[in-house]
Amino acid sequence: MDSIFTFIALSLSFLLLAKLFFFSNKNKNLPPSPPSLPIIGHLHHFKKPLHRALAALSACHGPILFLRFGSRSVLVVSSAPLAEECFTKNDVAFANRPQFPSTKHLSYDYTTLGAASYGPHWRNMRRIATVEVLSSHRLNSFTRFRSGEVVAMVRRLFRDHSSAAATPGSGAYTKVELKSRLFEFALNNMMKMVAGDRERSENSERFQESVEEAFSLAGASNIGDFLPLLGWLDTQGIKKKVVRLRKYRDEFLQGLIDELRCESNDNKDASTEKTMIGVLLSLQKSDPEYYTDQIIKSQIISMLGAGTDTSSDTIEWAMSLLLNNPDKLKKARDEMDTKVGNGRLVQESDLPNLPYLQCIITEALRLYPVAPLLVPHESQEECEVGGYNIPRGTMLLVNAYAIHRDPKTWEESEKFVPERFEESKVEGHKLFAFGMGRRRCPGEGLANRVVGLELGTMIQCFEWKRIGEEEVDMSEGSGLTLPKAHPLEALYRPRQSMIGVLSGL
């Protein structure tokens, strides 16, 4: 990669220097900017995971930086007050999304809810998501699906342990890799909301791979998005990957649409019409020119992508933190025993009565936010942030990871301390796990239900411990979301007090 940068720098340095000279005279009062290189700008700081590299840069040069990623100007914000200014006073100004070449195919030509430009199409997609899919009424109607999936997951864990135990009932622990199971739970939940309660022939493992691959290619993590020559040469094979990925996902989603369209036409089944695809197909009948199959697929992939990898990652991080802090795990289990008991599984209706469980989830999101740099924004007009002028077309990266670990805001900022959120000790605006402003994630309510129910059930039903004496590796992966670099493996066994309940599942 260094040799490519050198080649480009030598061949085009004169042209870029002239451009930079012109730019610097045209735009006054820009935020601080560290020294840059010809052509590539600040891409030599482009190390993965990017949120850590940018946090280190901000620690040296301040909480607001103006960078150049090749051909793009970038505003990096790493403090809560500046982030709040971006999403309140300048919320409309930063309501757009940058259109990266690598995400064109994955976002159906930038028509998905997450990638669409701010305007009538985005507002309509947002309305469908919030009213038809993610409203409290709609979420309540799918409670039975989430409960059913929790029972299925717990049943499999219990049976796997019984099969693996050398002597049933001996109290031996069983090893489990949790990432795939957590993702399967999240995917099944979303699939039932999207397409209804049906058997799926599609391999969930393959779809998991496609979601993870899409997130690894999304966001602001591909150098080819900032250096057009590299994008044209496709030295990283990004274009081939996204074309292949789109083909797979397109066939998968089109199959779902065609299946439900046939069911709707043949049976007029009211339950089919209540699914997300059913709602969109009914809208297609009234306005077929707008609600094309492609628009329907773009909405589906937004929901399946945003509602699967993110929630499974959050639970995986929370479990990792609890395994490294067994006293916190015991405290959560004691709360569960007191508020729910051992005669039944925890239910969604119990979650408001489990404040420490919610503190654990919030603290996990603080330390390991779902999107560490949020989803990138782009200024659609000139604006002012922190007293500095921000040109139109500037990409905004809000480093939630750095903000959540800022020692000026958080005591013992690097430590896992769920108690900091007890009795609303911390103001909510200091957290940006779900974004802020008009493009804040609309799935926060669903995420809280799914994560709370699944994590609570795992704590209630099983005893957990690390494999060996060493702490769980907390290394971070890279991409739009924040996966663990190494999937979590742990040891578990059924709690004696819950065996009666588990045996009856």
C-alpha positions as CSV (number, residue, x, y, z in Angstrom):
1,M,0.0,0.0,0.0
2,D,2.9,2.4,0.8
3,S,4.3,1.9,-2.7
4,I,1.0,2.8,-4.3
5,F,0.8,6.0,-2.2
6,T,4.4,6.9,-3.2
7,F,3.7,6.4,-6.9
8,I,0.6,8.5,-6.7
9,A,2.3,11.2,-4.7
10,L,5.3,11.5,-7.1
11,S,3.1,11.6,-10.2
12,L,0.4,14.0,-9.1
13,S,2.0,16.1,-6.3
14,F,2.3,19.3,-8.3
15,L,-1.4,19.2,-9.3
16,L,-2.5,18.6,-5.7
17,L,-0.3,21.3,-4.3
18,A,-1.8,23.8,-6.7
19,K,-5.3,22.6,-5.6
20,L,-4.5,22.8,-1.9
21,F,-3.1,26.3,-2.3
22,F,-6.3,27.4,-4.1
23,F,-8.4,25.7,-1.4
24,S,-6.6,27.2,1.5
25,N,-7.1,30.7,0.1
26,K,-10.8,30.1,-0.6
27,N,-11.8,28.8,2.7
28,K,-10.8,30.7,5.9
29,N,-11.2,29.7,9.5
30,L,-11.2,26.0,9.1
31,P,-10.7,23.7,12.1
32,P,-7.2,22.6,13.1
33,S,-5.5,20.2,10.6
34,P,-2.4,18.1,11.3
35,P,0.3,18.1,8.7
36,S,-0.8,16.2,5.5
37,L,0.9,14.6,2.5
38,P,0.4,15.4,-1.2
39,I,-2.5,13.6,-2.9
40,I,-3.4,11.3,0.0
41,G,-3.9,14.1,2.6
42,H,-4.2,12.4,6.0
43,L,-4.7,8.9,4.7
44,H,-1.4,7.9,6.2
45,H,-3.3,8.0,9.6
46,F,-5.8,5.6,8.1
47,K,-5.1,2.6,10.3
48,K,-7.6,0.0,11.5
49,P,-9.6,0.1,13.6
50,L,-10.2,3.7,12.3
51,H,-12.0,4.9,15.4
52,R,-8.9,4.3,17.5
53,A,-6.6,5.9,15.0
54,L,-8.7,9.0,14.9
55,A,-9.0,9.1,18.7
56,A,-5.2,9.1,18.9
57,L,-5.1,11.9,16.4
58,S,-7.7,14.0,18.3
59,A,-5.8,13.4,21.6
60,C,-2.8,15.2,20.0
61,H,-4.5,17.9,18.1
62,G,-7.9,18.6,19.7
63,P,-11.5,17.5,19.7
64,I,-12.3,19.0,16.3
65,L,-10.2,18.3,13.2
66,F,-10.4,19.1,9.6
67,L,-8.8,16.3,7.5
68,R,-8.4,15.3,3.9
69,F,-8.9,11.7,3.0
70,G,-7.6,11.8,-0.5
71,S,-10.2,13.8,-2.5
72,R,-12.7,14.2,0.4
73,S,-12.7,16.8,3.2
74,V,-13.5,15.3,6.5
75,L,-14.6,16.8,9.8
76,V,-13.8,14.7,12.9
77,V,-15.5,15.5,16.1
78,S,-14.5,13.8,19.4
79,S,-16.3,15.7,22.2
80,A,-19.9,15.6,23.4
81,P,-20.6,19.3,23.2
82,L,-19.3,19.5,19.6
83,A,-21.3,16.4,18.5
84,E,-24.4,17.9,20.1
85,E,-23.9,21.1,18.1
86,C,-23.6,19.1,14.9
87,F,-26.9,17.3,15.6
88,T,-29.0,20.2,17.0
89,K,-28.1,23.6,15.5
90,N,-26.6,22.0,12.4
91,D,-28.9,18.9,12.2
92,V,-30.3,19.8,8.8
93,A,-26.9,20.9,7.5
94,F,-25.5,17.4,8.3
95,A,-28.5,15.4,7.3
96,N,-27.0,14.0,4.1
97,R,-24.9,10.9,3.7
98,P,-21.7,10.7,1.7
99,Q,-22.0,8.5,-1.4
100,F,-19.1,6.1,-1.4
101,P,-18.4,4.1,-4.6
102,S,-18.0,0.9,-2.5
103,T,-21.6,1.2,-1.1
104,K,-23.4,2.1,-4.3
105,H,-24.3,-1.5,-5.1
106,L,-24.9,-2.5,-1.5
107,S,-27.4,0.3,-1.0
108,Y,-29.3,-0.2,-4.2
109,D,-28.0,3.1,-5.7
110,Y,-28.1,4.9,-2.4
111,T,-31.9,4.3,-1.8
112,T,-31.7,2.4,1.5
113,L,-32.8,4.2,4.6
114,G,-29.2,4.5,5.9
115,A,-27.6,5.7,2.6
116,A,-30.4,7.8,1.1
117,S,-29.8,11.6,0.7
118,Y,-31.9,13.8,2.9
119,G,-35.2,14.6,1.1
120,P,-38.6,13.3,0.2
121,H,-37.5,9.7,-0.5
122,W,-35.6,9.4,2.8
123,R,-38.5,10.9,4.7
124,N,-40.9,8.4,3.2
125,M,-38.6,5.5,3.9
126,R,-38.2,6.7,7.5
127,R,-42.0,7.0,7.9
128,I,-42.4,3.4,6.8
129,A,-39.8,2.2,9.2
130,T,-41.0,4.1,12.2
131,V,-44.8,3.7,11.7
132,E,-45.2,0.4,9.9
133,V,-42.3,-1.6,11.4
134,L,-40.8,-0.1,14.6
135,S,-43.8,1.6,16.3
136,S,-44.6,0.5,19.8
137,H,-47.9,-1.1,18.6
138,R,-46.0,-3.0,15.9
139,L,-43.3,-4.1,18.2
140,N,-45.8,-5.3,20.7
141,S,-47.5,-7.4,18.0
142,F,-44.3,-9.3,17.5
143,T,-43.6,-10.0,21.2
144,R,-44.5,-13.6,20.7
145,F,-41.9,-14.1,18.0
146,R,-39.1,-12.7,20.2
147,S,-40.2,-14.8,23.1
148,G,-40.4,-17.9,20.9
149,E,-36.9,-17.3,19.6
150,V,-35.5,-16.9,23.1
151,V,-37.1,-20.2,24.1
152,A,-35.7,-21.9,21.0
153,M,-32.2,-20.6,21.8
154,V,-32.3,-21.6,25.5
155,R,-33.6,-25.0,24.6
156,R,-30.8,-25.6,22.1
157,L,-28.2,-24.5,24.7
158,F,-29.7,-26.8,27.4
159,R,-29.9,-29.8,25.0
160,D,-26.3,-29.2,23.7
161,H,-25.1,-29.2,27.3
162,S,-27.0,-32.3,28.2
163,S,-25.6,-34.1,25.1
164,A,-22.0,-32.9,25.8
165,A,-21.9,-33.6,29.5
166,A,-20.0,-36.7,30.3
167,T,-22.3,-37.4,33.2
168,P,-25.7,-35.7,33.0
169,G,-26.4,-33.6,36.1
170,S,-22.7,-33.7,37.1
171,G,-22.4,-29.9,37.0
172,A,-19.8,-30.0,34.2
173,Y,-19.4,-27.0,32.0
174,T,-19.8,-27.0,28.2
175,K,-17.9,-24.9,25.7
176,V,-19.9,-22.7,23.3
177,E,-19.1,-20.2,20.6
178,L,-21.7,-17.5,21.1
179,K,-21.4,-15.2,18.1
180,S,-23.2,-17.4,15.6
181,R,-26.0,-18.3,18.1
182,L,-26.6,-14.6,18.9
183,F,-26.7,-13.7,15.3
184,E,-29.1,-16.5,14.5
185,F,-31.4,-15.3,17.2
186,A,-31.3,-11.7,15.9
187,L,-31.8,-12.8,12.3
188,N,-34.8,-15.0,13.0
189,N,-36.4,-12.2,14.9
190,M,-36.0,-9.7,12.0
191,M,-37.0,-12.3,9.4
192,K,-40.3,-12.8,11.2
193,M,-41.0,-9.1,11.3
194,V,-40.1,-8.8,7.7
195,A,-41.6,-11.9,6.2
196,G,-43.7,-13.6,8.9
197,D,-43.6,-16.8,10.7
198,R,-42.4,-19.2,8.1
199,E,-39.7,-21.9,7.6
200,R,-36.7,-20.5,5.7
201,S,-34.6,-22.7,3.5
202,E,-31.9,-20.0,3.3
203,N,-28.8,-20.8,5.3
204,S,-28.6,-18.3,8.1
205,E,-24.9,-18.8,8.4
206,R,-24.5,-17.6,4.8
207,F,-26.6,-14.5,5.4
208,Q,-24.7,-13.8,8.5
209,E,-21.5,-13.7,6.5
210,S,-23.1,-11.4,4.0
211,V,-24.2,-8.9,6.7
212,E,-20.8,-8.9,8.3
213,E,-19.1,-8.5,4.9
214,A,-21.4,-5.6,4.1
215,F,-20.6,-3.8,7.3
216,S,-16.8,-4.4,6.8
217,L,-17.1,-2.7,3.4
218,A,-19.4,0.2,4.6
219,G,-18.7,3.4,6.5
220,A,-15.4,5.1,6.1
221,S,-13.0,2.2,6.0
222,N,-12.1,1.8,2.4
223,I,-9.2,3.8,1.0
224,G,-10.5,3.3,-2.6
225,D,-13.5,5.5,-1.7
226,F,-11.1,8.4,-1.2
227,L,-8.6,7.8,-4.0
228,P,-10.4,7.5,-7.3
229,L,-7.3,6.0,-9.0
230,L,-7.3,3.1,-6.5
231,G,-11.0,2.7,-6.9
232,W,-10.6,2.4,-10.6
233,L,-7.7,0.0,-10.3
234,D,-9.7,-2.0,-7.7
235,T,-6.4,-3.0,-6.0
236,Q,-8.3,-4.4,-3.0
237,G,-10.9,-6.2,-5.0
238,I,-13.7,-4.2,-3.4
239,K,-15.8,-3.8,-6.6
240,K,-15.8,-7.6,-7.2
241,K,-16.8,-8.2,-3.6
242,V,-19.7,-5.8,-3.6
243,V,-21.0,-7.0,-7.0
244,R,-21.0,-10.6,-5.8
245,L,-22.6,-9.6,-2.5
246,R,-25.3,-7.6,-4.1
247,K,-26.1,-10.5,-6.5
248,Y,-26.5,-12.9,-3.5
249,R,-28.6,-10.5,-1.5
250,D,-30.7,-9.5,-4.5
251,E,-31.7,-13.1,-5.2
252,F,-32.4,-13.8,-1.5
253,L,-34.6,-10.8,-1.1
254,Q,-36.4,-11.2,-4.5
255,G,-37.3,-14.7,-3.4
256,L,-38.9,-13.4,-0.3
257,I,-40.9,-10.7,-2.1
258,D,-42.1,-13.2,-4.8
259,E,-43.1,-15.7,-2.2
260,L,-45.2,-13.2,-0.2
261,R,-46.7,-11.7,-3.3
262,C,-48.0,-15.1,-4.3
263,E,-49.4,-15.8,-0.9
264,S,-51.1,-12.4,-0.7
265,N,-52.7,-12.9,-4.2
266,D,-53.8,-16.4,-3.5
267,N,-54.9,-16.3,0.1
268,K,-55.5,-12.7,1.0
269,D,-54.0,-13.7,4.4
270,A,-54.2,-10.8,6.8
271,S,-51.2,-12.0,8.7
272,T,-49.1,-11.7,5.6
273,E,-50.2,-8.1,5.0
274,K,-49.0,-7.2,8.5
275,T,-45.4,-8.1,7.7
276,M,-43.1,-5.5,6.5
277,I,-43.0,-7.0,3.0
278,G,-46.8,-7.2,3.1
279,V,-47.1,-3.5,3.9
280,L,-44.8,-2.6,1.1
281,L,-46.5,-4.8,-1.4
282,S,-49.9,-3.1,-0.5
283,L,-48.3,0.3,-1.1
284,Q,-46.9,-1.1,-4.4
285,K,-50.4,-1.7,-5.6
286,S,-51.4,1.9,-5.1
287,D,-48.2,3.4,-6.4
288,P,-46.3,0.9,-8.5
289,E,-44.0,3.4,-10.1
290,Y,-42.4,4.5,-6.8
291,Y,-42.7,1.2,-4.7
292,T,-40.8,-0.9,-7.2
293,D,-39.3,-4.2,-6.1
294,Q,-35.9,-2.5,-5.8
295,I,-37.3,0.1,-3.3
296,I,-38.9,-2.7,-1.3
297,K,-35.6,-4.6,-1.3
298,S,-33.7,-1.5,-0.2
299,Q,-36.0,-1.1,2.8
300,I,-35.8,-4.8,3.7
301,I,-32.0,-4.9,3.6
302,S,-31.9,-1.8,5.8
303,M,-33.9,-3.6,8.5
304,L,-32.1,-6.9,8.2
305,G,-28.7,-5.3,8.3
306,A,-29.3,-2.8,11.1
307,G,-31.3,-5.2,13.2
308,T,-29.0,-8.3,13.2
309,D,-25.3,-7.7,13.5
310,T,-25.7,-4.7,15.8
311,S,-27.7,-6.4,18.5
312,S,-25.7,-9.6,18.4
313,D,-22.5,-7.6,18.7
314,T,-23.9,-5.7,21.7
315,I,-24.8,-8.9,23.5
316,E,-21.4,-10.4,22.7
317,W,-19.6,-7.4,24.2
318,A,-21.8,-7.4,27.2
319,M,-21.2,-11.1,27.9
320,S,-17.5,-10.6,27.4
321,L,-17.5,-7.7,30.0
322,L,-19.5,-9.8,32.5
323,L,-17.2,-12.8,32.1
324,N,-14.2,-10.5,32.9
325,N,-16.2,-9.0,35.8
326,P,-17.9,-11.9,37.6
327,D,-19.0,-9.7,40.5
328,K,-21.2,-7.7,38.0
329,L,-22.5,-11.0,36.6
330,K,-23.5,-12.1,40.1
331,K,-25.2,-8.8,40.8
332,A,-27.3,-9.1,37.7
333,R,-28.2,-12.7,38.5
334,D,-29.3,-11.7,42.0
335,E,-31.5,-9.0,40.6
336,M,-33.0,-11.6,38.2
337,D,-33.7,-14.0,41.1
338,T,-35.3,-11.3,43.2
339,K,-37.5,-9.6,40.5
340,V,-38.3,-12.6,38.3
341,G,-37.6,-15.7,40.3
342,N,-36.9,-19.3,39.1
343,G,-40.3,-20.5,38.1
344,R,-40.4,-19.1,34.6
345,L,-38.4,-17.4,32.0
346,V,-37.9,-13.7,32.0
347,Q,-40.3,-11.8,29.7
348,E,-40.2,-8.4,28.0
349,S,-42.7,-7.1,30.5
350,D,-40.1,-7.8,33.3
351,L,-37.4,-5.5,31.7
352,P,-38.6,-2.2,33.3
353,N,-38.2,-3.9,36.7
354,L,-34.5,-4.9,36.0
355,P,-32.7,-1.6,36.2
356,Y,-29.2,-3.2,36.8
357,L,-29.6,-5.3,33.6
358,Q,-30.3,-2.1,31.7
359,C,-27.2,-0.4,33.3
360,I,-25.1,-3.3,32.1
361,I,-26.4,-2.9,28.5
362,T,-25.9,0.9,28.6
363,E,-22.4,0.6,29.9
364,A,-21.5,-2.0,27.3
365,L,-22.8,0.4,24.6
366,R,-20.7,3.2,26.2
367,L,-17.5,1.2,26.0
368,Y,-18.3,-0.6,22.7
369,P,-20.8,1.6,20.7
370,V,-22.6,-0.2,17.9
371,A,-21.2,2.2,15.3
372,P,-18.0,3.7,16.8
373,L,-17.9,6.5,14.2
374,L,-21.6,6.6,13.9
375,V,-22.9,6.4,10.3
376,P,-21.0,9.1,8.3
377,H,-22.9,12.3,7.6
378,E,-22.2,14.9,5.0
379,S,-22.8,18.7,5.0
380,Q,-25.3,19.8,2.3
381,E,-24.6,23.4,3.0
382,E,-21.9,25.5,4.7
383,C,-22.2,25.8,8.4
384,E,-20.3,26.6,11.6
385,V,-19.1,24.1,14.3
386,G,-17.1,25.1,17.3
387,G,-16.6,28.6,15.8
388,Y,-15.1,27.2,12.7
389,N,-16.4,27.3,9.1
390,I,-17.3,23.9,7.6
391,P,-17.5,23.8,3.8
392,R,-20.4,22.2,1.9
393,G,-19.7,18.6,1.0
394,T,-17.6,17.8,4.1
395,M,-17.9,14.3,5.5
396,L,-18.7,14.3,9.3
397,L,-17.3,11.5,11.5
398,V,-18.4,11.7,15.1
399,N,-16.1,9.5,17.2
400,A,-18.6,8.1,19.6
401,Y,-16.0,5.6,20.8
402,A,-13.7,8.5,21.9
403,I,-16.5,10.6,23.4
404,H,-17.7,7.6,25.4
405,R,-14.2,7.1,26.9
406,D,-13.4,10.8,27.4
407,P,-11.9,11.1,31.0
408,K,-13.1,14.7,31.2
409,T,-16.7,13.3,31.0
410,W,-16.5,9.9,32.6
411,E,-14.8,8.8,35.8
412,E,-12.7,5.7,35.3
413,S,-13.6,6.0,31.7
414,E,-11.9,2.8,30.5
415,K,-13.5,0.6,33.2
416,F,-16.7,-1.4,33.1
417,V,-18.8,0.3,35.8
418,P,-22.6,-0.3,35.2
419,E,-23.3,1.4,38.5
420,R,-22.5,4.8,36.9
421,F,-26.0,4.7,35.3
422,E,-28.0,3.8,38.4
423,E,-30.6,6.3,39.4
424,S,-29.9,8.4,36.3
425,K,-26.6,9.6,37.6
426,V,-25.4,10.3,34.0
427,E,-27.1,12.6,31.5
428,G,-28.3,10.7,28.4
429,H,-26.9,13.3,25.9
430,K,-23.4,12.2,26.7
431,L,-24.1,8.9,25.0
432,F,-24.3,8.6,21.2
433,A,-24.7,4.8,20.7
434,F,-27.7,5.3,18.5
435,G,-26.8,8.6,17.0
436,M,-28.6,11.9,17.5
437,G,-30.8,14.2,15.5
438,R,-33.2,13.5,12.7
439,R,-31.1,10.6,11.4
440,R,-30.9,8.9,14.8
441,C,-31.4,5.1,14.5
442,P,-35.1,4.4,14.5
443,G,-34.6,0.9,15.8
444,E,-33.5,1.8,19.4
445,G,-36.7,0.6,20.9
446,L,-36.5,-2.8,19.2
447,A,-32.8,-3.1,20.1
448,N,-33.4,-2.5,23.8
449,R,-36.1,-5.2,23.8
450,V,-34.1,-7.8,21.9
451,V,-30.8,-7.2,23.8
452,G,-32.5,-7.0,27.2
453,L,-34.6,-10.1,26.7
454,E,-31.8,-12.3,25.3
455,L,-29.0,-11.2,27.7
456,G,-31.4,-11.4,30.7
457,T,-32.4,-14.9,29.8
458,M,-28.8,-16.1,29.4
459,I,-28.0,-14.7,32.8
460,Q,-31.1,-16.2,34.4
461,C,-30.8,-19.7,33.0
462,F,-27.1,-20.5,33.0
463,E,-23.9,-20.1,34.9
464,W,-21.1,-18.7,32.8
465,K,-17.3,-18.6,33.2
466,R,-14.2,-17.9,31.1
467,I,-12.2,-20.6,29.4
468,G,-9.1,-20.7,31.5
469,E,-7.8,-18.0,33.9
470,E,-7.0,-15.4,31.3
471,E,-9.5,-12.6,30.7
472,V,-11.6,-12.6,27.6
473,D,-9.7,-11.0,24.7
474,M,-11.4,-7.6,24.1
475,S,-9.7,-6.7,20.8
476,E,-11.9,-4.8,18.4
477,G,-12.5,-5.5,14.7
478,S,-13.1,-2.8,12.1
479,G,-15.9,-1.6,9.8
480,L,-19.1,0.4,10.2
481,T,-20.1,-1.6,13.3
482,L,-17.8,-2.7,16.1
483,P,-17.4,-6.5,16.1
484,K,-15.1,-8.4,18.4
485,A,-11.9,-9.3,16.6
486,H,-12.2,-12.8,18.0
487,P,-15.7,-14.4,18.5
488,L,-16.5,-15.0,22.1
489,E,-16.1,-18.6,23.4
490,A,-17.3,-19.4,27.0
491,L,-18.2,-22.2,29.3
492,Y,-21.7,-22.6,30.6
493,R,-24.0,-24.9,32.5
494,P,-27.6,-24.8,33.5
495,R,-28.4,-23.3,36.9
496,Q,-29.7,-25.9,39.3
497,S,-32.6,-23.6,40.2
498,M,-33.7,-23.4,36.6
499,I,-33.4,-27.0,35.5
500,G,-37.1,-27.6,36.1
501,V,-38.0,-24.7,33.8
502,L,-35.4,-25.7,31.2
503,S,-36.5,-29.3,31.2
504,G,-40.0,-28.3,30.3
505,L,-39.1,-26.2,27.2
